[in-house]
């Protein structure tokens, strides 16, 4: 079982990853006709291709690119300079990558360029998160993402959980520094945070993560 697509309830990032997967599943259903099986898909910053399983019934061509060699990498390249012709893909996906690139506007422009007419992009990125990875440059708001995706039509910025979920996910990050007892505390936090967010879903303030969809 993939720990990104199907995180365990005692995992540190369970809350955000579960909400992202849920948003992706619902967006795929609403944005892509189920009878269309010949999609050509590009996964930008693919890593291990954790979300391939959500798309595999829609395509026979799923290409992963990354800045370095990973288990899912088919082509090593910079996301700001994609080695593909215009209108090459029907779907572009990029998850948790935008915060790590120096030129996010160039990445979005390249995604637009390589999409065919009526092609769909799915992109997720952090709203609130701790600094992580070798390079970490940006955090986003819904307004900022709308501006960044101005070239696209029918843009939807989806909150992956509300303010309460964000609070408990941040608590999980702080729990990470404890010397012991992390898993049991993460388990409690994930259960309480997930249930509380369902009871009162507030999407006005702190948002842990966003999923953006748009069409060319």
N, C-alpha and C positions, 0 to 999 in steps of 0.2 A: 504494500500500500504506500503510495507516494506521500511523504510527510508534508508536502506543500499543498497538493490538491486535497488530501484527506488527513489533516493534522489530528493528532491524538488530543483528547480533551485535557490532558495534563501538560501539553506543550506550551511554551512561552508565548508563541505567536498564534495560538489557536483562534482567538477571537477575530483578529483581522483576516487571517487566511480563510476561515470559514465564511465570513461575510463576503470576501472577494470571490470565492468560488460560487457562492449562491448568486451573486450579482452577475457573474459571467454566464452561468447557466441560463438565467432568465433572459439576459440580453441576447444570447445566441438564438434562443427560441423566438424572440420578438423581432430580431433583425435579419435572420437568414432563413429563406424558405426551406423547409425540410426536404422537399423533393429535389433541391439543387445539390447534386453530389459531385460536381466537377470543379469545385473551388480550388484555386491555387493559393496557398496560404504561406505567408512569411511571418516567422516569429523573430522579432528583433530583441536581441539580448536573451536568447533562448535558455541559456543554462542547461538544465537537464530536460527541457521541454515538459514541464510539469502539467501543463494544461492541454497537451496534445489529445488526451483521451476525450476531452469535451468537443473536439473538432473532427476526430478521425472518421466519423460517419458521414462527414460532409466533403471529404477530399481524399484524393490519392497522392497529392503533392503537398507536403508540409515541410517547408525548408526553414532551418534554424540558422541564424547568424549570431555571432558574438565577437567581442573584441579579443577573446582568447579562447583556447581550446577547452571545451567542456564536453561532458558525455553526450549532449544533444547537438553539438555544433556541427553543421554541415559546411559552412563557409565562415572564415575568420575575416572580419572587416569592421570598419568604423560605421556606426549607425548614422552618422551625419553625411556619409559619402557611400551610398549603397551601389553596388556594382550590377545594377539591373536596369533594363530599358524602361521607359515610360509605359504605364498601363500594363504591367506584367502580372499583377496579382489581383485577386478578387477580395481577399481578406488579409489584413495586417493585424497582428497581435503583438503587444509589448507589455510585459508585466513587471512592475517594480524596477524599471530601468531609467526612466526620465530623470530621476534625482541624481543619477550618477554621470550624466553626460555634460560636457562643457557647453554645448550649443543645443539646448532643447528645441529652439525654434527651427534649427536646421534638420533635426531628426523628424520633427513633425512635417516639415516641408518635403522631405524625402519620402516619408510615408504617403503623403498626398500624391506625389509625382508618380510613384510606382503602382498606385491603385488604379484599376480600371474604373470607367464610369459606373456609378452606382455601387462601387466597392465599399466595404465597411472596415473601419478601424476600431479595435478594442485596445484601450491603453489604460493601465492602472499605475498609480503613483501615490506617494505618501502625502497626507495633509500634516499630521503630527507624528514624529518618530525621533528616536535617538540617532545621533550621528553613527554611521556604520560603513563598512567597506573601505576599499583603498581610496576611492574618490566619492565624495558626497557633497553636492553643491546646492541643492534646491529643496524647498518645500512649497506646497501649492494650496491655493484656495479654489473654490468653485468658480469665482469670477476670473481668476488668473488663467484657469484652464479653458474657460469659454473664450477668452481673448487669444490664447495660444492656438486654439482650433478654429479661428475665424474663417479660414479657407473652406472648411467643411460645412456641409449642410446637415440639418436634422441632428444637431449635436445634443447629447444628453450627458450631464455630469451626475453620476450616481454616487451617493454617500455609502460607503461600506460600513454601516453601523452609525449610531448617533453619538451624542456627547457622553452618555453614560458608558457605552461600550468603549469609547476612547479613554475614559478615565480608568476603567479596569485594565485595559490593555497597557496603559502607562504604568499602572501598579505592577503589572507583570514584568515590565522592563526593570523597575526598581528592585523587584524580588530577585532578579538575576544576579545581583551583587552579593547576595547572602551566601555564607559558606556552606549551609546545609538546609534541608527542608524545602527546597524550591518546588519540587514536583507537587507536593501536597498543597502548598500555598497557591500554585498556579491552577491546580484543579479546582480549589474553592473559588478563586477569583474568576475563573472561566465560567463556572456554573452560575454564580451570583451575577456576574456582569452580563452574561448572555440573557438570562431571564429578565433582569432589570431593564435592559435595553429594549426587549420586546414589550414590556409593560408600558414604558414611557420612552418613545422614540423621538428624541429631539435632535434635529439636523441643522440647527442654527449656529452653534458655537464651535467647539472643538470637534474636528472630524479626523479620524485616524488615517483614512485612506479613501481614494476616489477611483471609480472606473468611468472612463470617458468612452462614449461611442459616437461615431460620426460617419457620414457618407460623402463620397466625392460627387 
